[in-house]
Structures are given as C-alpha cells and as structure tokens.
Amino acid sequence: MIFHRKKEKKRRSRTRKFIGFLVGLFFLLGLFAAAVFGSAIYLSPQDSTSPADAIVVVSGGQTQTRAKHGIELYKKDLAPKIVFSGAALDDGPSNAREMAALARRSGVPEEAIVIDEDAKTTYENAVNTKRILEESKAKSLILVTSPYHQRRAFITFTKILGDGFSIENSSSYDNAWSKSAWWATPFGVWITGSELAKVGYIYATGNYQ
C-alpha cells in the first residue's frame, strides 16, 4: 500500500513538472512571438493614405521598388507632386535621378517630379525635402520607404519638418524582409536589429543625424 502511494506521488510530481515545462515553453514561445511581431509592427507603421500635397520617396534598399510604390500612389491621384530623394551610391547617376527616370517611363509628367540628389542619410532626406516642400508651400505628404525603415524615417521627418506638416506612412513591398518572418533570414535579423538600435539611439540621445 505504501509502495503504491509513493509511486502515485512520483507520478503526480512528474505530471506537475511536465505541466510546468509546457507552461514555461508556451510562455517563452509567447515572448518570442511578441518580440517578432511587435518589433515588425513597430518598425513598419502604416496609415490609410488620403490625398496629400506631395509624395516623398527616399532611396535605400530596393530603391526601384520604393519608387514604383510612390508612382502607384501618384497614379491614384493621391498627390500632385512626387519628390525623389537620394544621392548616388557610387560615381553613377543619383538614386533620385534613377527613380525620376523610372517615373517618366511610367507616365508621370515632368512637372510633377522633383528630385533631391544630395541626401545620403535619412536625416539629409528630411532636411532637403523640407526645403523642397516649403518652396511649394506643401503641408502634407505621404512618406514612402521600405517597411523596416518606415518608423525611423517617420520619426526623423516629423522632427525636421515640425508641427506644420502632416505625414502619412506608406511602405513599399520588400522581398527581403517580412513582418512575420524577418527573424528567419540573416538579413532580416540584421536590418531589424539595426533599425531598432538606431531608433533607440535617436530617443536616447536626441541625435537624428
């Protein structure tokens, strides 16, 4: 009888440990899922785009894809102007010029295109774009970049442009980064960690450059 009681206690103890293991496992999986999806959602804010004074496309990863998305927004009559911002990566034509050429081939009229060929950073994108927008008296814009870069671009543009401007976020598609599976590729892990670190640096130091 005593032997059976001890055996039953051991069985119950093993059951409790197994249940505890499952609870811990599900808790860790929940934390992982929250980190994966939370980070992606945070980095890639999206707005329901409405008509604005300008569409601003900043160059960077998959620049042509960003440009195509900006062009699509223009063709939906969401803005009368489209600004392409980005310097050259090498001695060739600037990213802005290449994006503008794509826009012309896509049927965007010359008078609707404005380029900034000097910006080499997100901060410079914002500073140079502000000058362009102020010259045209624009007060609202749709900001286009890759999804993982959207948060940092939005933060930087909001700071540089100030309270007088309204900014809506509209990311382009990026086949190298996914909200649900960025953690599955070396690039996804690197770029997500990099962007989170850069955003953290901005908030910690107040330095946008």
MOPEQUI-V576647 format. One record per pair of residues at least 12 apart in sequence whose C-alpha atoms are under 10 Angstrom apart, sorted by the first residue. I is the first residue (numbers start at 1). J is the second residue. D is the distance in Angstrom with one decimal. If there is no record, write none. Layout:
I,J,D / I,J,D
This chain:
33,180,9.1 / 35,183,10.0 / 36,179,7.8 / 36,180,7.0 / 36,181,7.8 / 36,182,7.7 / 36,183,7.1 / 36,192,9.8 / 37,178,10.0 / 37,179,6.5 / 37,180,6.2 / 37,181,8.7 / 37,182,9.3 / 37,183,10.0 / 38,179,9.1 / 38,180,9.8 / 39,148,9.4 / 39,179,8.4 / 39,180,9.9 / 39,182,9.7 / 39,192,7.8 / 39,193,9.2 / 39,195,9.9 / 39,196,7.9 / 40,147,8.6 / 40,148,7.3 / 40,177,9.6 / 40,178,8.0 / 40,179,5.0 / 40,180,7.4 / 40,181,9.2 / 40,182,7.9 / 40,183,9.9 / 40,192,7.8 / 40,196,9.8 / 41,147,9.3 / 41,148,9.1 / 41,151,9.5 / 41,179,7.0 / 41,180,9.3 / 42,148,9.0 / 42,150,9.2 / 42,151,7.1 / 42,179,9.9 / 42,196,9.1 / 43,147,7.0 / 43,148,5.4 / 43,149,6.7 / 43,150,6.2 / 43,151,4.8 / 43,152,7.5 / 43,153,9.8 / 43,154,9.9 / 43,179,9.2 / 43,192,8.1 / 43,195,7.7 / 43,196,7.5 / 43,199,9.1 / 44,145,9.7 / 44,146,8.4 / 44,147,4.9 / 44,148,5.6 / 44,149,7.1 / 44,150,5.3 / 44,151,5.8 / 44,152,9.1 / 44,154,9.7 / 44,169,8.5 / 44,170,8.9 / 44,171,7.4 / 44,179,8.2 / 45,147,7.9 / 45,148,9.2 / 45,149,9.7 / 45,150,6.6 / 45,151,6.2 / 45,154,8.7 / 45,168,9.2 / 45,169,6.5 / 45,170,8.0 / 45,171,8.2 / 46,147,8.7 / 46,150,8.4 / 46,151,9.3 / 46,168,7.7 / 46,169,5.1 / 46,170,5.6 / 46,171,7.0 / 47,142,9.2 / 47,167,9.3 / 47,168,5.8 / 47,169,5.3 / 47,170,6.4 / 47,171,9.3 / 48,168,7.8 / 48,169,8.2 / 48,170,8.1 / 49,73,8.9 / 49,78,7.8 / 49,141,9.7 / 49,142,7.2 / 49,143,9.9 / 49,167,9.7 / 49,168,6.4 / 49,169,7.5 / 49,170,7.1 / 50,73,10.0 / 50,77,9.6 / 50,78,6.4 / 50,79,8.9 / 50,140,10.0 / 50,141,9.5 / 50,142,8.4 / 50,168,8.1 / 51,73,9.5 / 51,74,9.7 / 51,76,9.2 / 51,77,7.3 / 51,78,4.3 / 51,79,5.8 / 51,80,9.1 / 51,140,8.6 / 51,141,8.5 / 51,142,8.4 / 51,168,9.8 / 52,77,9.3 / 52,78,6.0 / 52,79,5.1 / 52,80,8.1 / 52,81,9.1 / 52,138,8.5 / 52,139,8.0 / 52,140,5.2 / 52,141,5.2 / 52,142,6.6 / 52,166,8.6 / 52,167,8.7 / 52,168,8.6 / 53,78,8.2 / 53,79,5.3 / 53,80,6.4 / 53,81,6.8 / 53,82,9.0 / 53,133,8.7 / 53,136,9.1 / 53,137,8.7 / 53,138,5.4 / 53,139,6.5 / 53,140,5.2 / 53,141,5.7 / 53,142,8.3 / 53,166,9.6 / 54,74,8.8 / 54,78,8.1 / 54,79,5.0 / 54,80,6.3 / 54,81,4.8 / 54,82,5.6 / 54,83,7.1 / 54,112,9.3 / 54,113,9.9 / 54,114,9.9 / 54,133,7.9 / 54,136,9.5 / 54,138,7.0 / 54,139,8.5 / 54,140,6.6 / 54,141,4.8 / 54,142,6.5 / 54,143,8.8 / 54,167,9.9 / 55,70,6.6 / 55,71,8.8 / 55,73,7.7 / 55,74,7.2 / 55,78,8.0 / 55,79,6.2 / 55,80,8.2 / 55,81,6.2 / 55,82,4.6 / 55,83,6.0 / 55,84,8.5 / 55,113,9.8 / 55,140,8.8 / 55,141,5.4 / 55,142,4.7 / 55,143,6.2 / 55,144,7.4 / 55,167,9.8 / 55,168,9.5 / 55,170,9.7 / 56,70,7.4 / 56,79,9.9 / 56,81,8.6 / 56,82,5.9 / 56,83,4.7 / 56,84,6.1 / 56,85,7.4 / 56,114,9.4 / 56,115,9.7 / 56,125,9.4 / 56,126,9.6 / 56,129,7.8 / 56,133,9.7 / 56,141,6.7 / 56,142,6.1 / 56,143,5.1 / 56,144,6.0 / 56,145,8.7 / 56,167,9.9 / 57,69,8.6 / 57,70,6.2 / 57,71,9.2 / 57,82,7.5 / 57,83,6.1 / 57,84,5.0 / 57,85,6.2 / 57,86,8.7 / 57,96,8.8 / 57,99,8.8 / 57,115,9.7 / 57,125,9.2 / 57,129,9.8 / 57,142,8.4 / 57,143,6.3 / 57,144,4.7 / 57,145,6.2 / 57,146,9.7 / 57,170,9.8 / 57,171,9.6 / 57,172,9.6 / 58,70,9.7 / 58,83,8.3 / 58,84,6.1 / 58,85,4.9 / 58,86,6.1 / 58,87,9.8 / 58,95,8.9 / 58,96,8.1 / 58,99,9.6 / 58,116,9.4 / 58,119,8.9 / 58,120,9.9 / 58,121,9.4 / 58,122,7.8 / 58,125,6.7 / 58,126,9.0 / 58,129,9.5 / 58,143,8.0 / 58,144,6.5 / 58,145,5.8 / 58,146,8.9 / 58,153,8.8 / 59,84,7.5 / 59,85,6.2 / 59,86,5.1 / 59,87,8.1 / 59,88,9.6 / 59,94,9.6 / 59,95,6.3 / 59,96,7.1 / 59,98,10.0 / 59,99,8.4 / 59,119,9.1 / 59,120,8.9 / 59,121,9.3 / 59,122,9.0 / 59,125,8.8 / 59,144,9.1 / 59,145,7.2 / 59,146,8.9 / 60,85,9.7 / 60,86,7.7 / 60,87,9.6 / 60,89,9.3 / 60,95,8.3 / 60,120,9.3 / 60,121,9.1 / 60,122,9.3 / 60,145,7.8 / 60,146,7.9 / 60,149,9.1 / 61,145,8.6 / 61,146,7.0 / 61,148,9.9 / 61,149,9.2 / 61,174,8.4 / 61,176,9.4 / 62,145,9.2 / 62,146,7.7 / 62,172,9.2 / 62,173,9.0 / 62,174,7.1 / 62,175,8.8 / 62,176,9.0 / 63,86,9.2 / 63,95,7.3 / 63,96,9.1 / 63,98,9.0 / 63,99,7.6 / 63,145,8.3 / 63,146,8.5 / 63,172,9.5 / 63,174,9.9 / 64,95,8.8 / 64,98,8.2 / 64,99,6.5 / 64,102,8.0 / 64,172,9.8 / 65,99,9.4 / 65,145,9.1 / 65,146,8.5 / 65,172,6.5 / 65,173,6.9 / 65,174,7.4 / 65,175,9.5 / 66,84,9.8 / 66,99,8.7 / 66,144,6.6 / 66,145,5.8 / 66,146,6.6 / 66,147,9.8 / 66,170,9.9 / 66,171,7.7 / 66,172,5.2 / 66,173,7.5 / 66,174,8.5 / 67,82,9.7 / 67,83,9.9 / 67,84,7.8 / 67,95,9.8 / 67,96,9.2 / 67,98,9.1 / 67,99,5.7 / 67,100,8.1 / 67,101,10.0 / 67,102,7.6 / 67,103,7.5 / 67,144,8.2 / 67,145,8.6 / 67,172,8.3 / 68,99,8.3 / 68,102,7.9 / 68,103,7.7 / 68,106,8.8 / 68,172,8.1 / 68,173,9.7 / 69,144,7.5 / 69,145,8.9 / 69,146,10.0 / 69,170,8.6 / 69,171,7.9 / 69,172,5.5 / 69,173,7.9 / 70,82,7.4 / 70,83,9.0 / 70,84,9.0 / 70,99,9.7 / 70,103,8.9 / 70,142,8.7 / 70,143,8.6 / 70,144,6.4 / 70,145,8.9 / 70,170,8.7 / 70,171,9.1 / 70,172,7.9 / 71,99,9.4 / 71,100,9.6 / 71,102,8.8 / 71,103,6.3 / 71,104,9.6 / 71,106,7.7 / 71,107,9.1 / 71,108,7.6 / 72,103,9.6 / 72,106,9.4 / 73,142,8.8 / 73,144,9.6 / 73,170,9.1 / 74,103,9.7 / 74,108,8.0 / 74,112,9.2 / 75,106,9.5 / 75,107,8.9 / 75,108,7.9 / 78,141,9.5 / 78,142,8.5 / 79,112,9.2 / 79,140,9.4 / 79,141,8.1 / 79,142,8.3 / 80,111,9.3 / 80,112,6.2 / 80,113,9.1 / 81,108,9.6 / 81,109,9.7 / 81,110,9.9 / 81,111,8.0 / 81,112,4.6 / 81,113,6.1 / 81,114,7.4 / 81,133,9.8 / 81,136,9.6 / 81,138,9.5 / 81,141,9.5 / 82,100,9.0 / 82,103,9.2 / 82,108,9.0 / 82,111,9.6 / 82,112,6.1 / 82,113,5.2 / 82,114,6.3 / 82,115,8.5 / 82,141,9.4 / 82,142,9.3 / 83,96,8.5 / 83,99,9.6 / 83,100,8.6 / 83,112,8.5 / 83,113,6.1 / 83,114,4.7 / 83,115,5.6 / 83,116,7.5 / 83,129,7.7 / 83,132,8.4 / 83,133,8.9 / 83,141,9.8 / 83,143,9.7 / 84,96,5.0 / 84,97,7.7 / 84,98,9.1 / 84,99,6.6 / 84,100,6.7 / 84,103,9.7 / 84,113,7.7 / 84,114,6.3 / 84,115,4.8 / 84,116,6.2 / 84,117,8.2 / 84,125,9.3 / 84,129,8.9 / 84,144,9.7 / 85,97,8.7 / 85,99,8.8 / 85,100,9.6 / 85,114,8.6 / 85,115,5.9 / 85,116,4.6 / 85,117,6.2 / 85,118,7.7 / 85,119,6.4 / 85,120,8.9 / 85,121,9.9 / 85,122,9.5 / 85,124,9.0 / 85,125,6.0 / 85,126,8.9 / 85,128,8.1 / 85,129,7.3 / 86,98,9.5 / 86,99,9.1 / 86,115,8.2 / 86,116,6.2 / 86,117,5.3 / 86,118,6.3 / 86,119,5.0 / 86,120,6.1 / 86,121,8.1 / 86,122,9.1 / 86,124,8.8 / 86,125,6.9 / 86,128,9.8 / 87,115,9.9 / 87,116,7.5 / 87,117,4.6 / 87,118,4.8 / 87,119,5.2 / 87,120,5.4 / 87,121,8.8 / 87,124,9.9 / 87,125,9.3 / 88,117,7.2 / 88,118,8.0 / 88,119,8.8 / 88,120,8.0 / 89,120,8.5 / 93,117,8.9 / 94,115,9.6 / 94,116,8.9 / 94,117,5.8 / 94,118,8.2 / 94,119,9.6 / 95,115,9.4 / 95,116,9.1 / 95,117,7.2 / 95,118,9.6 / 95,119,9.6 / 95,120,9.9 / 96,114,8.9 / 96,115,5.7 / 96,116,6.2 / 96,117,5.5 / 96,118,8.8 / 96,119,9.1 / 97,114,9.5 / 97,115,6.8 / 97,116,8.3 / 97,117,7.0 / 98,115,9.8 / 98,117,10.0 / 99,113,9.9 / 99,115,8.8 / 100,113,6.8 / 100,114,7.9 / 100,115,7.1 / 101,113,9.7 / 114,129,9.7 / 114,132,8.1 / 114,133,9.9 / 115,128,9.8 / 115,129,9.1 / 115,132,8.9 / 116,128,6.9 / 116,129,7.4 / 116,132,8.4 / 121,153,10.0 / 121,208,10.0 / 121,209,7.7 / 122,149,9.3 / 122,152,8.2 / 122,153,6.3 / 122,154,9.6 / 122,156,7.2 / 122,157,8.3 / 122,208,8.5 / 122,209,7.7 / 123,152,9.7 / 123,153,8.2 / 123,155,9.9 / 123,156,6.3 / 123,157,7.6 / 123,159,9.6 / 123,160,8.0 / 123,207,9.8 / 123,208,6.2 / 123,209,5.4 / 124,156,9.6 / 124,157,9.7 / 124,160,9.6 / 124,208,9.7 / 124,209,7.9 / 125,153,8.8 / 125,156,9.1 / 125,157,8.2 / 125,160,9.9 / 126,153,8.1 / 126,154,9.4 / 126,156,6.8 / 126,157,5.1 / 126,158,8.6 / 126,159,8.8 / 126,160,6.2 / 126,161,7.2 / 127,156,9.3 / 127,157,8.0 / 127,159,9.9 / 127,160,6.4 / 127,161,7.7 / 128,160,9.8 / 129,157,8.8 / 129,160,9.5 / 129,161,8.7 / 130,157,8.4 / 130,160,7.5 / 130,161,5.9 / 130,162,9.4 / 130,165,9.4 / 131,161,9.2 / 133,161,9.3 / 133,165,9.5 / 134,161,9.4 / 134,165,9.9 / 138,164,9.7 / 138,165,8.1 / 138,166,9.6 / 139,161,9.4 / 139,163,9.7 / 139,164,6.6 / 139,165,4.8 / 139,166,6.3 / 139,167,8.8 / 140,164,8.6 / 140,165,5.4 / 140,166,4.5 / 140,167,5.9 / 140,168,8.1 / 141,165,7.7 / 141,166,6.3 / 141,167,5.1 / 141,168,6.4 / 141,169,8.8 / 142,166,8.5 / 142,167,5.9 / 142,168,4.8 / 142,169,5.9 / 142,170,6.6 / 142,171,9.6 / 143,157,8.8 / 143,167,6.7 / 143,168,6.0 / 143,169,5.1 / 143,170,6.0 / 143,171,7.7 / 144,168,8.9 / 144,169,6.6 / 144,170,5.3 / 144,171,5.2 / 144,172,6.6 / 145,169,8.6 / 145,170,7.4 / 145,171,5.3 / 145,172,6.0 / 145,173,9.0 / 145,174,9.6 / 146,170,8.9 / 146,171,5.4 / 146,172,5.3 / 146,173,6.8 / 146,174,6.3 / 146,175,10.0 / 146,177,8.9 / 147,169,9.5 / 147,170,8.3 / 147,171,5.0 / 147,172,6.5 / 147,173,7.2 / 147,174,7.1 / 147,177,8.0 / 147,178,8.6 / 147,179,8.5 / 148,171,8.6 / 148,172,10.0 / 148,174,8.9 / 148,177,7.5 / 148,178,8.8 / 148,179,8.5 / 148,182,9.6 / 148,188,9.1 / 148,191,7.4 / 148,192,6.6 / 148,193,10.0 / 148,194,9.7 / 148,195,7.1 / 148,196,9.2 / 149,171,8.6 / 149,191,8.9 / 149,192,8.9 / 149,194,9.9 / 149,195,6.8 / 149,196,9.6 / 149,199,9.9 / 150,169,7.1 / 150,170,8.1 / 150,171,6.6 / 150,172,9.5 / 150,195,9.5 / 151,169,8.7 / 151,171,10.0 / 151,195,8.6 / 151,196,9.2 / 151,199,8.0 / 152,195,7.2 / 152,196,8.6 / 152,198,7.6 / 152,199,5.9 / 152,200,9.7 / 152,202,8.7 / 152,208,9.3 / 153,169,9.3 / 153,199,9.5 / 154,167,7.6 / 154,168,8.5 / 154,169,7.3 / 155,199,8.3 / 155,202,8.9 / 155,203,9.6 / 155,208,8.8 / 156,199,9.5 / 156,202,8.8 / 156,207,9.7 / 156,208,6.4 / 156,209,8.8 / 157,208,9.7 / 159,208,8.4 / 160,208,8.9 / 176,188,7.1 / 176,191,10.0 / 177,189,9.2 / 177,191,8.6 / 177,192,8.8 / 179,192,9.9
